[in-house]
Amino acid sequence: MSDIRATDSRIVYENRWMRVREDAIERPDGSHGIYGVVEKPDFVAIAAIDRVRGFIHLVEQYRYPVAGRYWELPQGSWETRPDVPPEEVARAELSEETGIVARKMTRVGDLFLAYGYSSQRYHVFLAEELEQGAAALEAEEADLIARAFPISEVDAMIASGIIRDATTVAALGLIRLKGLL
């Protein structure tokens, strides 16, 4: 069977961080329908590992759409500069959110966030050989807390539902599957 084909497209909402479009489509069998697509810039997720102590660095912040504070890997994107290489964004976001500078940054892979409705992808990085510096939070991150946890505690936080961020769970799973953790 051939792919679904867009016959028309219109932007229904747009701001600095995202665009929502509605596409009229034709399926391979000739039937018609619509798809709503959320377009957001790709982002990075960084697992900063202190191998000597056996710790992973996480951040906690308030997430408005789900009305709660949650622990997650440091993450971010540069909406106004989507052409910047992902490793450069990863290094900057890690430093900005945690103050950590990684002497070693390994690209682990990339995943789609939710390809049933969004084109957004994220790049997973493993940061090692860490040096602590000062964080430089943006206004949207003013309430962000950075903390290192033992790897076993992060596993327990995932299993118990304290960590509920799918990106964090998937990124750590990918890192483990590749034998890097």
C-alpha positions in Angstrom: 0.0 0.0 0.0 1.1 3.5 -0.7 1.4 6.3 1.9 -1.3 8.6 3.0 -1.2 11.8 0.8 -2.0 15.3 1.9 -4.4 17.1 -0.4 -4.6 20.4 1.6 -3.0 21.9 4.7 -3.7 24.9 6.9 -2.2 26.3 10.0 -4.8 26.4 12.8 -2.5 27.8 15.6 1.1 29.1 15.9 3.3 30.6 18.5 7.1 30.8 19.2 7.2 27.2 20.4 4.8 25.3 18.2 2.6 25.2 15.2 -0.6 23.1 14.8 -1.7 22.3 11.3 -4.7 20.4 9.9 -4.1 18.4 6.8 -6.8 17.0 4.5 -5.6 13.6 3.4 -6.4 10.8 1.0 -5.7 7.3 2.2 -4.4 4.5 -0.1 -7.9 3.1 -0.6 -9.1 6.5 -1.8 -11.0 7.5 1.3 -10.6 11.0 2.7 -10.0 12.3 6.2 -8.0 14.8 8.3 -4.9 14.7 10.4 -4.0 17.2 13.1 -0.2 17.6 13.3 1.8 19.4 16.1 5.1 20.8 14.8 7.7 21.6 17.4 11.4 21.9 17.0 13.5 18.9 17.8 15.0 18.9 21.3 17.8 17.2 23.3 17.7 15.0 26.4 20.9 14.6 28.4 21.7 11.8 30.8 24.6 13.3 32.8 26.2 10.3 34.6 28.8 10.5 37.4 30.2 7.0 37.1 32.6 7.4 40.1 29.7 8.0 42.5 27.0 6.1 40.4 24.7 9.1 40.1 22.4 10.6 37.4 21.7 14.3 37.4 18.0 15.2 37.1 16.0 18.4 37.1 12.6 19.1 38.6 10.3 21.8 37.4 6.7 22.7 37.2 5.0 21.5 34.0 2.0 23.6 33.4 0.1 21.2 31.0 -0.1 18.5 33.7 -0.2 20.9 36.7 2.7 19.4 38.6 6.3 19.3 39.4 8.3 16.3 38.1 11.8 15.0 37.9 13.3 14.4 34.4 16.5 14.5 32.5 17.8 17.9 31.5 16.1 18.7 28.2 15.7 21.6 25.8 15.6 23.1 22.3 16.5 26.3 20.6 13.3 27.3 18.9 14.9 30.3 17.2 18.0 28.4 16.0 16.9 25.0 14.8 20.0 24.7 12.6 22.4 24.4 15.6 23.9 20.9 15.9 22.2 18.8 18.6 25.4 18.2 20.5 26.0 21.9 20.9 22.4 22.3 22.1 22.9 19.4 24.6 26.1 20.9 26.0 24.5 24.3 26.4 21.2 23.0 27.9 23.1 20.8 30.4 25.2 23.7 31.5 22.3 26.2 31.6 20.0 23.9 33.7 22.5 22.2 36.0 25.8 24.1 35.7 27.5 20.9 34.6 30.1 20.9 31.8 30.7 17.5 30.3 34.2 16.7 29.0 32.7 13.7 27.1 29.4 13.9 25.3 28.2 10.8 23.4 25.3 10.8 21.0 23.2 7.7 21.8 20.4 8.1 19.2 17.2 9.8 18.5 13.5 9.0 19.0 10.2 10.6 18.0 8.2 12.0 20.9 4.7 11.1 19.8 4.6 10.4 16.1 0.9 9.7 16.1 0.3 13.4 16.2 3.6 15.2 16.2 6.7 15.5 14.0 9.0 16.4 17.0 12.1 14.3 17.5 14.6 14.3 20.3 18.3 13.5 20.4 19.6 11.5 23.4 23.0 12.2 24.7 25.2 10.6 27.4 27.3 13.2 29.3 30.3 12.0 31.3 33.5 13.3 32.9 31.5 16.0 34.6 32.6 19.3 36.1 30.3 21.4 38.2 29.8 25.1 37.5 27.0 27.6 37.9 23.6 27.2 36.3 22.2 30.0 34.1 18.5 29.5 34.1 16.1 31.3 31.7 13.0 33.0 33.1 10.8 30.0 32.2 13.1 27.8 34.3 13.3 30.0 37.4 11.8 27.3 39.6 14.0 24.5 38.3 15.8 22.4 40.8 18.9 20.3 39.8 20.0 17.3 41.9 22.0 14.1 41.5 20.5 10.8 42.4 21.9 7.3 42.8 21.1 5.3 39.6 19.2 2.7 41.7 17.0 5.5 43.1 16.2 6.8 39.7 15.2 3.3 38.7 12.9 3.1 41.7 11.5 6.6 40.9 10.6 5.4 37.5 9.1 2.1 38.7 7.0 3.9 41.4 5.7 6.6 39.1 7.6 9.5 40.6 9.3 10.0 37.3 6.5 10.2 34.7 8.3 11.8 31.8 8.3 9.5 28.8 11.4 11.1 27.3 13.4 10.4 30.4 12.2 6.8 30.7 12.8 6.1 26.9 16.2 7.8 26.9 17.4 5.9 29.9 16.1 2.7 28.3 17.9 3.4 25.0 21.1 4.1 26.9 20.8 0.8 28.8 19.9 -1.2 25.6 23.1 0.1 24.0 25.1 -1.1 27.0 26.1 2.4 28.1 24.6 2.3 31.6 
